[in-house]
Amino acid sequence: MYITALDCYDVGVEANGSKDYYHVILWMLEALDRLRAEEKHTVSEASILDYLAFAAYNVMMVLITPT
């Protein structure tokens, strides 16, 4: 069984729903790598980058917000 970029994207979207931004980043990066290797794209690069940017922003906010 082959995991597509869309499969990785879907897992990342689920992680986003749980506010698990660290894993969103990992899954979206994997989706991006797989997307670039696919002949027929299963998800848009823009969609992946949108979630990736949002997750990166949220991770950075956690790191720079004083406790």
Secondary structure by P-SEA (a helix, b strand, c coil): ccccaaaaaaaaaaaaaacaaaaaaaaaaaaaaaaaacccccccaaaaaaaaaaaaaaaaaaaaccc
